[in-house]
């Protein structure tokens, strides 16, 4: 369905690492998954696949490993104890994966970090639900501004995503189907990302997302305190937030579809009961 690179590697959480690996040369520097994926996605498919194929996998003792070992490690009962660290050789531009076994202190710190973040996210969604939006300004890829005034009388769907979010991309075909089913007469569909416009443009060449894309949306992500991606909000025609979803819900699209159906029915009922002029 797409050529965009997706990873199943475990990404580091809140813990930091000051660990040295003597089997790596001095020119190897710690990198991160986002920069790595961004770099690979700028390359032609053949070159990108070649880099992935020849990337070295190391155990912490310096022994070379492989992807099969990585998959078995992270799918094992103790897989949560490991993290994948990425190092880049600044001279050759080659990358290496290192399977880091976390200390108990690192595991505890990461667990506490994610527990707090999940609690904060649940509280934020609860507070937003039922609130009334008094201002909203969305600038799309063409520079067109969408405001509450221009969207008057419409239900607004806000989907928060980003280019390197595998879960976001997996949901896009189903979100496209929802848009096709309900149309755009009564519903405005927006995909909000903090990614820059040029990055979103390149993404759109590979992946079809039929929502009106809103790049450079960090201020919107911060305004709504989005901590998990993807996240979808629904705002009804009275500007009330009627759906915020749940943190890490398994059936996200199904829950969104139910809320959207309910919102459309409420709109239709309101129109039927409105006095005719």
Phi, psi and omega in degrees: 000331183210161176256354182297138183289131175236141180239148173249017180286146179283127184264146182294150181262236186272342184289148176252160184234132176240024186276135178260146178239100186297342179282350174266147179288163182296339181280355177278126180238149180296131177243188177223162187298321182298312180296322180296311180294321178301316180297313182296325182285351175273350186267155171301151186305315184298315181291319179300312180297325179294318179297316180298318183295325185258006175296135183274140176251128181238145164275165185291344177274004177094353179289136177290144179229204180205177183294325179301319177295318179301312181298316181293324181296310186281348176261001179278169182299328181261015183300334181294344181281349186251153173224150178264119176260144181243130177238141179243131174279112186289348178267319184257350184063023177270149181249154176224144173258139174234129179273103184266124174272117184289149172284166178300323179295319179293318178298315180298316180297317179295317180298317179295322178299310183289326177297315180295317181296319179294319178297316179297320180295315179298319179294320180296315179298320179297317181291325180288326182298123180092352178284159180250128180276124182257351180203139178202128179225120184236123180253119186275187185295335180268002180085006179281135181263133178245123183237173177299327179292314181289340181257014183304133178086359182250151167281141182244126176252124178245114177250120181264126186210177169208161191304318184263021179267105182300317180296323178299313184294322179297330181278343188301318177301322179288324176294322176299321179294320178299316179298318179294321182293316186263344177075189184238005180292317184249353184228134175253129187248121182233134174251109187259127178225150175280352180295151180289159185302316182294325178292320178293323179298316178294320178300318183293342176287339184252327186235134180269119174228110190280359178287160172288115187276133180244101180276175177053039186261029180303322181296329178283322175300317180290321182299318181267005176053048180286125180245339181235140178238139358279155173224137180237131174246149174236129178244126183280180185291346176266008178072020176268135176284112186253354179207129176234358181070188180235154179294124176055035179291142182286319183258060186299312182294320178299316179294321178296317180298319179297314181295322181292318178299318179295319180294319180294318178297319179295321179295316180297320178295318180297321179292320179295326183271352180288136178294136180281140179269000000 
